[in-house]
Amino acid sequence: MRGAVDTFRASVASPPELNVKRDDVMARPRYQLRLDSPFGAAVMVLGRVTGSEEYWVTSSRQVFVIEHGLIRRSAGFPENLEGTRFIAESGQSPDPFVAGLHRIGTDTYSTREVDWMPGYRYGVRIRSRFQRVGIEEHEILGERRSLLHIDEHLRGEGTGFEATNRYWVDPQDGFVFISEQSLFPGLSVRLTQLRPRREASR
C-alpha cells in the first residue's frame, strides 16, 4: 500500500505541496482520493468496504470511515471522530446522505450525535441545515464536471461549535466528488475523489 500513496506529513506550519497526476492515479489499481488538511496533503486509498462503509487510509495510517460521502469516523489524528449517529426527529430527514444530497431541498434539517476523543465527549448533538447553492464547474485531474453545490450549516448544542460543510455532488445520483468537512472543532478537511468507487445510480 505504501507504493500507492504519498506520505502524510504532520506539518501544521507549512503543509507540503502534493502534485497528483492523472497518469499516476490511473496506473494504480486502487480507488483513490485526495486529502487536504491542516497537517498536509496525501492520497488515500480504499482499504476495504464493509456494507456501505468505506475505509480509506494513508500510508502513515490515518483512516477515514466514509459512508455515502460523509466521514463517520476517523483514526490516527491527534483528535478523532469516534462515531456518528443520525437521529430521526419530527419533520427532519433521518440521514439525508443515504437518500442522496441531490434529492434534498433548501432548508432541509437533520440532527446527529457524534463522539469526539480524547476527552470522552460522547453524544454531542449536532443540528444542521442544508442549503442548495447551485451548479458549479470543477476540474478533477483535467476532467471538467458540473456539480451541485450543497452547504450544510452545523451547530453543536452546548459546545459553541459552528461550521459549514460543503459538498459538490453529481446532480443525477448524488455521488459526492468533492467535500469540505469539519470533523470537530479545530479540524476541517477537504476530500477530492481522484479514482472513485461509485455506487449504482439511485
CYANA upper distance limits for C-alpha pairs under 8 A (distance plus 0.5 A):
  1 MET  CA      5 VAL  CA      7.30
  1 MET  CA     59 SER  CA      7.33
  2 ARG  CA      6 ASP  CA      7.97
  2 ARG  CA     59 SER  CA      5.77
  4 ALA  CA     28 ARG  CA      7.20
  4 ALA  CA     30 ARG  CA      8.21
  4 ALA  CA     45 VAL  CA      7.84
  5 VAL  CA     42 ALA  CA      7.61
  5 VAL  CA     43 VAL  CA      5.76
  5 VAL  CA     44 MET  CA      6.81
  5 VAL  CA     45 VAL  CA      7.46
  5 VAL  CA     58 THR  CA      6.93
  5 VAL  CA     59 SER  CA      6.38
  6 ASP  CA     42 ALA  CA      6.00
  6 ASP  CA     43 VAL  CA      6.26
  6 ASP  CA     58 THR  CA      7.97
  6 ASP  CA     59 SER  CA      7.14
  7 THR  CA     42 ALA  CA      6.88
  7 THR  CA     58 THR  CA      7.62
  7 THR  CA     59 SER  CA      6.09
  7 THR  CA     60 SER  CA      6.73
  8 PHE  CA     39 PHE  CA      8.42
  8 PHE  CA     40 GLY  CA      7.14
  8 PHE  CA     41 ALA  CA      6.85
  8 PHE  CA     42 ALA  CA      5.82
  8 PHE  CA     58 THR  CA      7.17
  8 PHE  CA     59 SER  CA      7.31
  8 PHE  CA     60 SER  CA      6.36
  9 ARG  CA     15 PRO  CA      8.04
  9 ARG  CA     16 PRO  CA      7.86
  9 ARG  CA     39 PHE  CA      7.02
  9 ARG  CA     40 GLY  CA      6.32
  9 ARG  CA     41 ALA  CA      7.95
 10 ALA  CA     15 PRO  CA      8.25
 10 ALA  CA     39 PHE  CA      5.16
 10 ALA  CA     40 GLY  CA      6.80
 11 SER  CA     15 PRO  CA      5.92
 11 SER  CA     16 PRO  CA      8.12
 11 SER  CA     38 PRO  CA      8.28
 11 SER  CA     39 PHE  CA      5.61
 11 SER  CA     40 GLY  CA      6.74
 12 VAL  CA     38 PRO  CA      5.95
 12 VAL  CA     39 PHE  CA      5.18
 12 VAL  CA     40 GLY  CA      7.42
 14 SER  CA     40 GLY  CA      8.21
 15 PRO  CA     38 PRO  CA      7.33
 15 PRO  CA     39 PHE  CA      6.51
 15 PRO  CA     40 GLY  CA      4.65
 15 PRO  CA     41 ALA  CA      7.46
 16 PRO  CA     40 GLY  CA      6.13
 16 PRO  CA     41 ALA  CA      7.13
 17 GLU  CA     40 GLY  CA      8.27
 17 GLU  CA     41 ALA  CA      7.55
 18 LEU  CA     41 ALA  CA      6.63
 18 LEU  CA     42 ALA  CA      7.48
 20 VAL  CA     24 ASP  CA      7.76
 20 VAL  CA     25 VAL  CA      7.94
 20 VAL  CA    141 LEU  CA      8.41
 21 LYS  CA     25 VAL  CA      6.94
 21 LYS  CA    141 LEU  CA      7.24
 22 ARG  CA     26 MET  CA      6.64
 22 ARG  CA    141 LEU  CA      5.87
 22 ARG  CA    142 GLY  CA      8.14
 23 ASP  CA     27 ALA  CA      6.48
 24 ASP  CA     28 ARG  CA      7.24
 25 VAL  CA     32 GLN  CA      7.90
 25 VAL  CA    194 LEU  CA      7.70
 25 VAL  CA    195 ARG  CA      7.50
 26 MET  CA    195 ARG  CA      7.93
 30 ARG  CA     45 VAL  CA      6.81
 30 ARG  CA     46 LEU  CA      7.14
 30 ARG  CA    195 ARG  CA      8.35
 31 TYR  CA     45 VAL  CA      6.21
 31 TYR  CA     46 LEU  CA      6.01
 31 TYR  CA    194 LEU  CA      8.24
 31 TYR  CA    195 ARG  CA      5.55
 31 TYR  CA    196 PRO  CA      6.18
 31 TYR  CA    197 ARG  CA      6.70
 32 GLN  CA     43 VAL  CA      7.06
 32 GLN  CA     44 MET  CA      6.11
 32 GLN  CA     45 VAL  CA      5.06
 32 GLN  CA     46 LEU  CA      6.88
 32 GLN  CA    193 GLN  CA      7.11
 32 GLN  CA    194 LEU  CA      5.99
 32 GLN  CA    195 ARG  CA      5.41
 32 GLN  CA    196 PRO  CA      6.89
 33 LEU  CA     43 VAL  CA      6.21
 33 LEU  CA     44 MET  CA      5.81
 33 LEU  CA     45 VAL  CA      7.05
 33 LEU  CA    191 LEU  CA      7.14
 33 LEU  CA    192 THR  CA      5.98
 33 LEU  CA    193 GLN  CA      4.87
 33 LEU  CA    194 LEU  CA      5.33
 33 LEU  CA    195 ARG  CA      6.99
 33 LEU  CA    196 PRO  CA      7.64
 34 ARG  CA     41 ALA  CA      7.84
 34 ARG  CA     42 ALA  CA      6.45
 34 ARG  CA     43 VAL  CA      5.07
 34 ARG  CA     44 MET  CA      6.58
 34 ARG  CA    190 ARG  CA      8.43
 34 ARG  CA    191 LEU  CA      6.07
 34 ARG  CA    192 THR  CA      5.53
 34 ARG  CA    193 GLN  CA      6.90
 34 ARG  CA    194 LEU  CA      7.11
 35 LEU  CA     41 ALA  CA      5.99
 35 LEU  CA     42 ALA  CA      5.75
 35 LEU  CA     43 VAL  CA      6.50
 35 LEU  CA     44 MET  CA      7.23
 35 LEU  CA    189 VAL  CA      7.42
 35 LEU  CA    190 ARG  CA      6.35
 35 LEU  CA    191 LEU  CA      5.43
 35 LEU  CA    192 THR  CA      7.32
 36 ASP  CA     40 GLY  CA      6.58
 36 ASP  CA     41 ALA  CA      4.98
 36 ASP  CA     42 ALA  CA      7.26
 36 ASP  CA    189 VAL  CA      6.20
 36 ASP  CA    190 ARG  CA      5.57
 36 ASP  CA    191 LEU  CA      7.07
 37 SER  CA     41 ALA  CA      6.71
 37 SER  CA    187 LEU  CA      8.13
 37 SER  CA    188 SER  CA      6.98
 37 SER  CA    189 VAL  CA      5.14
 37 SER  CA    190 ARG  CA      6.99
 38 PRO  CA    187 LEU  CA      7.89
 38 PRO  CA    188 SER  CA      8.09
 38 PRO  CA    189 VAL  CA      8.05
 42 ALA  CA     58 THR  CA      7.32
 43 VAL  CA     58 THR  CA      7.02
 44 MET  CA     56 TRP  CA      6.33
 44 MET  CA     57 VAL  CA      5.60
 44 MET  CA     58 THR  CA      5.23
 44 MET  CA     59 SER  CA      8.23
 45 VAL  CA     56 TRP  CA      5.90
 45 VAL  CA     57 VAL  CA      6.06
 45 VAL  CA     58 THR  CA      7.16
 46 LEU  CA     54 GLU  CA      7.37
 46 LEU  CA     55 TYR  CA      6.35
 46 LEU  CA     56 TRP  CA      4.99
 46 LEU  CA     57 VAL  CA      7.04
 47 GLY  CA     54 GLU  CA      8.24
 47 GLY  CA     55 TYR  CA      6.02
 47 GLY  CA     56 TRP  CA      6.14
 47 GLY  CA     57 VAL  CA      6.91
 48 ARG  CA     54 GLU  CA      6.68
 48 ARG  CA     55 TYR  CA      5.89
 48 ARG  CA     56 TRP  CA      8.05
 49 VAL  CA     53 GLU  CA      6.19
 49 VAL  CA     54 GLU  CA      5.13
 49 VAL  CA     55 TYR  CA      6.68
 50 THR  CA     54 GLU  CA      7.04
 52 SER  CA     67 GLU  CA      6.39
 52 SER  CA     68 HIS  CA      7.84
 53 GLU  CA     65 VAL  CA      6.80
 53 GLU  CA     66 ILE  CA      6.29
 53 GLU  CA     67 GLU  CA      5.34
 53 GLU  CA     68 HIS  CA      8.43
 54 GLU  CA     64 PHE  CA      8.48
 54 GLU  CA     65 VAL  CA      6.02
 54 GLU  CA     66 ILE  CA      5.65
 54 GLU  CA     67 GLU  CA      6.73
 55 TYR  CA     63 VAL  CA      7.27
 55 TYR  CA     64 PHE  CA      6.40
 55 TYR  CA     65 VAL  CA      5.20
 55 TYR  CA     66 ILE  CA      7.06
 56 TRP  CA     63 VAL  CA      6.07
 56 TRP  CA     64 PHE  CA      5.73
 56 TRP  CA     65 VAL  CA      6.87
 56 TRP  CA     66 ILE  CA      8.02
 57 VAL  CA     61 ARG  CA      6.37
 57 VAL  CA     62 GLN  CA      6.09
 57 VAL  CA     63 VAL  CA      4.99
 57 VAL  CA     64 PHE  CA      7.09
 58 THR  CA     62 GLN  CA      5.87
 58 THR  CA     63 VAL  CA      7.22
 61 ARG  CA     75 ALA  CA      8.45
 61 ARG  CA     76 GLY  CA      6.67
 62 GLN  CA     74 SER  CA      8.00
 62 GLN  CA     75 ALA  CA      6.18
 62 GLN  CA     76 GLY  CA      4.93
 62 GLN  CA     77 PHE  CA      7.03
 63 VAL  CA     74 SER  CA      5.96
 63 VAL  CA     75 ALA  CA      5.51
 63 VAL  CA     76 GLY  CA      6.86
 64 PHE  CA     71 ILE  CA      6.84
 64 PHE  CA     72 ARG  CA      8.01
 64 PHE  CA     73 ARG  CA      6.35
 64 PHE  CA     74 SER  CA      5.04
 64 PHE  CA     75 ALA  CA      7.17
 65 VAL  CA     71 ILE  CA      6.32
 65 VAL  CA     72 ARG  CA      6.15
 65 VAL  CA     73 ARG  CA      5.56
 65 VAL  CA     74 SER  CA      6.71
 66 ILE  CA     70 LEU  CA      5.88
 66 ILE  CA     71 ILE  CA      4.92
 66 ILE  CA     72 ARG  CA      6.20
 66 ILE  CA     73 ARG  CA      7.80
 67 GLU  CA     71 ILE  CA      7.06
 67 GLU  CA     72 ARG  CA      7.21
 68 HIS  CA     97 PHE  CA      6.12
 68 HIS  CA     98 VAL  CA      6.56
 68 HIS  CA    100 GLY  CA      8.13
 68 HIS  CA    175 PHE  CA      8.10
 68 HIS  CA    176 VAL  CA      8.14
 69 GLY  CA     97 PHE  CA      7.66
 69 GLY  CA    175 PHE  CA      7.70
 69 GLY  CA    176 VAL  CA      5.85
 70 LEU  CA     97 PHE  CA      7.71
 71 ILE  CA    181 GLN  CA      8.26
 71 ILE  CA    183 LEU  CA      8.19
 72 ARG  CA     81 LEU  CA      7.74
 72 ARG  CA     82 GLU  CA      8.38
 72 ARG  CA     83 GLY  CA      6.51
 72 ARG  CA     84 THR  CA      5.73
 73 ARG  CA     80 ASN  CA      7.91
 73 ARG  CA     81 LEU  CA      5.45
 73 ARG  CA     82 GLU  CA      5.74
 73 ARG  CA     83 GLY  CA      5.79
 73 ARG  CA     84 THR  CA      7.42
 74 SER  CA     80 ASN  CA      5.91
 74 SER  CA     81 LEU  CA      5.64
 74 SER  CA     82 GLU  CA      6.95
 75 ALA  CA     80 ASN  CA      6.29
 75 ALA  CA     81 LEU  CA      7.94
 75 ALA  CA     82 GLU  CA      8.37
 76 GLY  CA     80 ASN  CA      7.92
 79 GLU  CA    116 TRP  CA      7.81
 79 GLU  CA    117 MET  CA      6.16
 79 GLU  CA    118 PRO  CA      6.61
 80 ASN  CA    116 TRP  CA      6.40
 80 ASN  CA    117 MET  CA      5.84
 80 ASN  CA    118 PRO  CA      7.82
 80 ASN  CA    183 LEU  CA      8.34
 80 ASN  CA    184 PHE  CA      8.49
 81 LEU  CA    114 VAL  CA      7.70
 81 LEU  CA    115 ASP  CA      6.44
 81 LEU  CA    116 TRP  CA      5.44
 81 LEU  CA    117 MET  CA      7.07
 81 LEU  CA    183 LEU  CA      6.86
 81 LEU  CA    184 PHE  CA      7.68
 82 GLU  CA    114 VAL  CA      7.81
 82 GLU  CA    115 ASP  CA      5.57
 82 GLU  CA    116 TRP  CA      6.17
 82 GLU  CA    117 MET  CA      7.06
 83 GLY  CA    114 VAL  CA      5.95
 83 GLY  CA    115 ASP  CA      5.62
 83 GLY  CA    116 TRP  CA      8.12
 84 THR  CA    112 ARG  CA      7.28
 84 THR  CA    113 GLU  CA      6.31
 84 THR  CA    114 VAL  CA      5.07
 84 THR  CA    115 ASP  CA      7.28
 85 ARG  CA    112 ARG  CA      5.85
 85 ARG  CA    113 GLU  CA      5.68
 85 ARG  CA    114 VAL  CA      6.96
 86 PHE  CA     94 PRO  CA      6.44
 86 PHE  CA     95 ASP  CA      6.37
 86 PHE  CA    110 SER  CA      8.16
 86 PHE  CA    111 THR  CA      6.44
 86 PHE  CA    112 ARG  CA      4.49
 86 PHE  CA    113 GLU  CA      6.80
 87 ILE  CA     94 PRO  CA      6.24
 87 ILE  CA     95 ASP  CA      8.31
 87 ILE  CA    110 SER  CA      8.08
 87 ILE  CA    111 THR  CA      6.03
 87 ILE  CA    112 ARG  CA      5.84
 87 ILE  CA    113 GLU  CA      7.85
 88 ALA  CA     92 GLN  CA      6.88
 88 ALA  CA     93 SER  CA      7.01
 88 ALA  CA     94 PRO  CA      4.77
 88 ALA  CA     95 ASP  CA      8.30
 88 ALA  CA    110 SER  CA      8.20
 88 ALA  CA    111 THR  CA      7.81
 89 GLU  CA     93 SER  CA      8.21
 89 GLU  CA     94 PRO  CA      7.71
 89 GLU  CA    110 SER  CA      8.20
 89 GLU  CA    111 THR  CA      7.79
 92 GLN  CA    108 THR  CA      7.69
 92 GLN  CA    109 TYR  CA      5.90
 92 GLN  CA    110 SER  CA      5.74
 92 GLN  CA    111 THR  CA      8.16
 93 SER  CA    108 THR  CA      7.83
 93 SER  CA    109 TYR  CA      7.00
 93 SER  CA    110 SER  CA      5.92
 94 PRO  CA    110 SER  CA      7.07
 94 PRO  CA    111 THR  CA      8.12
 95 ASP  CA     99 ALA  CA      7.81
 95 ASP  CA    110 SER  CA      7.67
 96 PRO  CA    100 GLY  CA      6.63
 96 PRO  CA    101 LEU  CA      6.75
 96 PRO  CA    104 ILE  CA      7.75
 96 PRO  CA    110 SER  CA      8.06
 97 PHE  CA    101 LEU  CA      6.25
 99 ALA  CA    103 ARG  CA      7.49
100 GLY  CA    104 ILE  CA      7.95
100 GLY  CA    173 ASP  CA      7.58
100 GLY  CA    174 GLY  CA      5.42
100 GLY  CA    175 PHE  CA      7.97
100 GLY  CA    202 ARG  CA      8.34
101 LEU  CA    150 ILE  CA      7.93
101 LEU  CA    169 VAL  CA      7.82
101 LEU  CA    174 GLY  CA      5.99
102 HIS  CA    148 LEU  CA      7.78
102 HIS  CA    169 VAL  CA      7.46
102 HIS  CA    170 ASP  CA      7.79
102 HIS  CA    171 PRO  CA      5.95
102 HIS  CA    172 GLN  CA      7.61
102 HIS  CA    173 ASP  CA      7.31
102 HIS  CA    174 GLY  CA      5.27
103 ARG  CA    174 GLY  CA      8.09
104 ILE  CA    108 THR  CA      7.00
104 ILE  CA    130 PHE  CA      8.34
104 ILE  CA    132 ARG  CA      8.47
105 GLY  CA    130 PHE  CA      8.18
105 GLY  CA    131 GLN  CA      7.63
105 GLY  CA    132 ARG  CA      7.21
106 THR  CA    130 PHE  CA      6.54
106 THR  CA    131 GLN  CA      4.93
106 THR  CA    132 ARG  CA      5.78
107 ASP  CA    129 ARG  CA      6.24
107 ASP  CA    130 PHE  CA      5.89
107 ASP  CA    131 GLN  CA      6.14
108 THR  CA    129 ARG  CA      6.19
108 THR  CA    130 PHE  CA      5.64
108 THR  CA    131 GLN  CA      7.70
109 TYR  CA    127 ARG  CA      7.99
109 TYR  CA    128 SER  CA      6.20
109 TYR  CA    129 ARG  CA      5.06
109 TYR  CA    130 PHE  CA      6.78
110 SER  CA    127 ARG  CA      6.56
110 SER  CA    128 SER  CA      5.94
110 SER  CA    129 ARG  CA      7.17
111 THR  CA    125 ARG  CA      7.49
111 THR  CA    126 ILE  CA      6.21
111 THR  CA    127 ARG  CA      5.06
111 THR  CA    128 SER  CA      6.74
112 ARG  CA    125 ARG  CA      6.30
112 ARG  CA    126 ILE  CA      5.79
112 ARG  CA    127 ARG  CA      7.11
113 GLU  CA    123 GLY  CA      5.52
113 GLU  CA    124 VAL  CA      5.72
113 GLU  CA    125 ARG  CA      4.93
113 GLU  CA    126 ILE  CA      6.42
114 VAL  CA    122 TYR  CA      7.03
114 VAL  CA    123 GLY  CA      5.89
114 VAL  CA    124 VAL  CA      5.70
114 VAL  CA    125 ARG  CA      7.05
114 VAL  CA    126 ILE  CA      7.81
115 ASP  CA    120 TYR  CA      7.90
115 ASP  CA    121 ARG  CA      6.17
115 ASP  CA    122 TYR  CA      4.75
115 ASP  CA    123 GLY  CA      6.12
115 ASP  CA    124 VAL  CA      6.81
116 TRP  CA    120 TYR  CA      6.94
116 TRP  CA    121 ARG  CA      5.58
116 TRP  CA    122 TYR  CA      6.77
116 TRP  CA    124 VAL  CA      8.50
116 TRP  CA    184 PHE  CA      7.77
117 MET  CA    121 ARG  CA      6.93
124 VAL  CA    156 GLY  CA      7.36
124 VAL  CA    157 GLU  CA      7.52
125 ARG  CA    156 GLY  CA      6.31
125 ARG  CA    157 GLU  CA      6.16
126 ILE  CA    154 LEU  CA      6.98
126 ILE  CA    155 ARG  CA      6.08
126 ILE  CA    156 GLY  CA      4.93
126 ILE  CA    157 GLU  CA      6.81
127 ARG  CA    154 LEU  CA      6.31
127 ARG  CA    155 ARG  CA      5.83
127 ARG  CA    156 GLY  CA      6.87
127 ARG  CA    157 GLU  CA      8.06
128 SER  CA    152 GLU  CA      6.66
128 SER  CA    153 HIS  CA      5.77
128 SER  CA    154 LEU  CA      5.00
128 SER  CA    155 ARG  CA      6.84
129 ARG  CA    152 GLU  CA      6.05
129 ARG  CA    153 HIS  CA      5.68
129 ARG  CA    154 LEU  CA      7.37
130 PHE  CA    150 ILE  CA      7.34
130 PHE  CA    151 ASP  CA      6.13
130 PHE  CA    152 GLU  CA      4.94
130 PHE  CA    153 HIS  CA      6.90
131 GLN  CA    150 ILE  CA      6.20
131 GLN  CA    151 ASP  CA      5.61
131 GLN  CA    152 GLU  CA      6.89
132 ARG  CA    148 LEU  CA      8.23
132 ARG  CA    149 HIS  CA      6.85
132 ARG  CA    150 ILE  CA      5.25
132 ARG  CA    151 ASP  CA      7.01
133 VAL  CA    148 LEU  CA      7.93
133 VAL  CA    149 HIS  CA      5.77
133 VAL  CA    150 ILE  CA      6.15
133 VAL  CA    151 ASP  CA      7.42
134 GLY  CA    148 LEU  CA      6.01
134 GLY  CA    149 HIS  CA      5.88
134 GLY  CA    150 ILE  CA      7.96
135 ILE  CA    146 SER  CA      6.75
135 ILE  CA    147 LEU  CA      5.89
135 ILE  CA    148 LEU  CA      4.91
135 ILE  CA    149 HIS  CA      6.51
136 GLU  CA    146 SER  CA      6.11
136 GLU  CA    147 LEU  CA      5.89
136 GLU  CA    148 LEU  CA      6.78
136 GLU  CA    149 HIS  CA      7.14
137 GLU  CA    144 ARG  CA      7.21
137 GLU  CA    145 ARG  CA      6.18
137 GLU  CA    146 SER  CA      5.16
137 GLU  CA    147 LEU  CA      6.74
138 HIS  CA    144 ARG  CA      6.09
138 HIS  CA    145 ARG  CA      5.83
138 HIS  CA    146 SER  CA      6.99
138 HIS  CA    147 LEU  CA      7.59
139 GLU  CA    143 GLU  CA      5.77
139 GLU  CA    144 ARG  CA      4.78
139 GLU  CA    145 ARG  CA      6.66
140 ILE  CA    144 ARG  CA      6.97
140 ILE  CA    145 ARG  CA      8.22
140 ILE  CA    192 THR  CA      8.42
140 ILE  CA    194 LEU  CA      7.48
141 LEU  CA    194 LEU  CA      7.67
146 SER  CA    170 ASP  CA      7.97
147 LEU  CA    168 TRP  CA      5.95
147 LEU  CA    169 VAL  CA      5.73
147 LEU  CA    170 ASP  CA      5.74
147 LEU  CA    171 PRO  CA      6.72
148 LEU  CA    167 TYR  CA      8.44
148 LEU  CA    168 TRP  CA      5.83
148 LEU  CA    169 VAL  CA      5.63
148 LEU  CA    170 ASP  CA      6.71
148 LEU  CA    171 PRO  CA      5.98
149 HIS  CA    166 ARG  CA      7.64
149 HIS  CA    167 TYR  CA      6.25
149 HIS  CA    168 TRP  CA      5.03
149 HIS  CA    169 VAL  CA      7.08
150 ILE  CA    166 ARG  CA      6.37
150 ILE  CA    167 TYR  CA      5.64
150 ILE  CA    168 TRP  CA      6.81
150 ILE  CA    169 VAL  CA      8.24
151 ASP  CA    164 THR  CA      7.08
151 ASP  CA    165 ASN  CA      6.31
151 ASP  CA    166 ARG  CA      5.12
151 ASP  CA    167 TYR  CA      6.88
152 GLU  CA    164 THR  CA      5.98
152 GLU  CA    165 ASN  CA      5.43
152 GLU  CA    166 ARG  CA      6.69
153 HIS  CA    162 GLU  CA      8.10
153 HIS  CA    163 ALA  CA      6.58
153 HIS  CA    164 THR  CA      4.97
153 HIS  CA    165 ASN  CA      6.93
154 LEU  CA    161 PHE  CA      8.29
154 LEU  CA    162 GLU  CA      5.94
154 LEU  CA    163 ALA  CA      5.64
154 LEU  CA    164 THR  CA      6.29
154 LEU  CA    165 ASN  CA      7.91
155 ARG  CA    160 GLY  CA      8.02
155 ARG  CA    161 PHE  CA      6.24
155 ARG  CA    162 GLU  CA      5.06
155 ARG  CA    163 ALA  CA      7.28
156 GLY  CA    160 GLY  CA      6.84
156 GLY  CA    161 PHE  CA      5.47
156 GLY  CA    162 GLU  CA      6.89
157 GLU  CA    161 PHE  CA      8.22
161 PHE  CA    184 PHE  CA      8.34
161 PHE  CA    185 PRO  CA      6.72
163 ALA  CA    182 SER  CA      7.21
164 THR  CA    181 GLN  CA      8.12
164 THR  CA    182 SER  CA      7.90
165 ASN  CA    179 SER  CA      7.88
165 ASN  CA    180 GLU  CA      5.97
165 ASN  CA    181 GLN  CA      5.30
165 ASN  CA    182 SER  CA      6.83
166 ARG  CA    179 SER  CA      5.95
166 ARG  CA    180 GLU  CA      5.51
166 ARG  CA    181 GLN  CA      7.16
167 TYR  CA    176 VAL  CA      7.06
167 TYR  CA    177 PHE  CA      8.31
167 TYR  CA    178 ILE  CA      6.42
167 TYR  CA    179 SER  CA      4.82
167 TYR  CA    180 GLU  CA      6.99
168 TRP  CA    176 VAL  CA      6.41
168 TRP  CA    177 PHE  CA      6.48
168 TRP  CA    178 ILE  CA      5.63
168 TRP  CA    179 SER  CA      6.63
169 VAL  CA    174 GLY  CA      5.71
169 VAL  CA    175 PHE  CA      5.74
169 VAL  CA    176 VAL  CA      4.81
169 VAL  CA    177 PHE  CA      6.14
169 VAL  CA    178 ILE  CA      7.57
170 ASP  CA    174 GLY  CA      5.38
170 ASP  CA    175 PHE  CA      5.70
170 ASP  CA    176 VAL  CA      7.10
170 ASP  CA    177 PHE  CA      7.73
172 GLN  CA    201 SER  CA      8.26
173 ASP  CA    201 SER  CA      5.59
173 ASP  CA    202 ARG  CA      5.91
174 GLY  CA    202 ARG  CA      8.33
175 PHE  CA    198 ARG  CA      7.63
175 PHE  CA    199 GLU  CA      8.38
177 PHE  CA    191 LEU  CA      8.48
177 PHE  CA    192 THR  CA      6.42
177 PHE  CA    193 GLN  CA      5.72
177 PHE  CA    196 PRO  CA      8.48
178 ILE  CA    190 ARG  CA      7.81
178 ILE  CA    191 LEU  CA      6.07
178 ILE  CA    192 THR  CA      5.03
178 ILE  CA    193 GLN  CA      6.90
179 SER  CA    190 ARG  CA      6.09
179 SER  CA    191 LEU  CA      5.80
179 SER  CA    192 THR  CA      7.26
180 GLU  CA    188 SER  CA      7.39
180 GLU  CA    189 VAL  CA      6.12
180 GLU  CA    190 ARG  CA      4.82
180 GLU  CA    191 LEU  CA      6.98
181 GLN  CA    188 SER  CA      5.98
181 GLN  CA    189 VAL  CA      5.97
181 GLN  CA    190 ARG  CA      6.93
182 SER  CA    186 GLY  CA      8.40
182 SER  CA    187 LEU  CA      6.35
182 SER  CA    188 SER  CA      4.62
182 SER  CA    189 VAL  CA      6.99
183 LEU  CA    187 LEU  CA      6.42
183 LEU  CA    188 SER  CA      6.59
183 LEU  CA    189 VAL  CA      8.31
184 PHE  CA    188 SER  CA      8.03
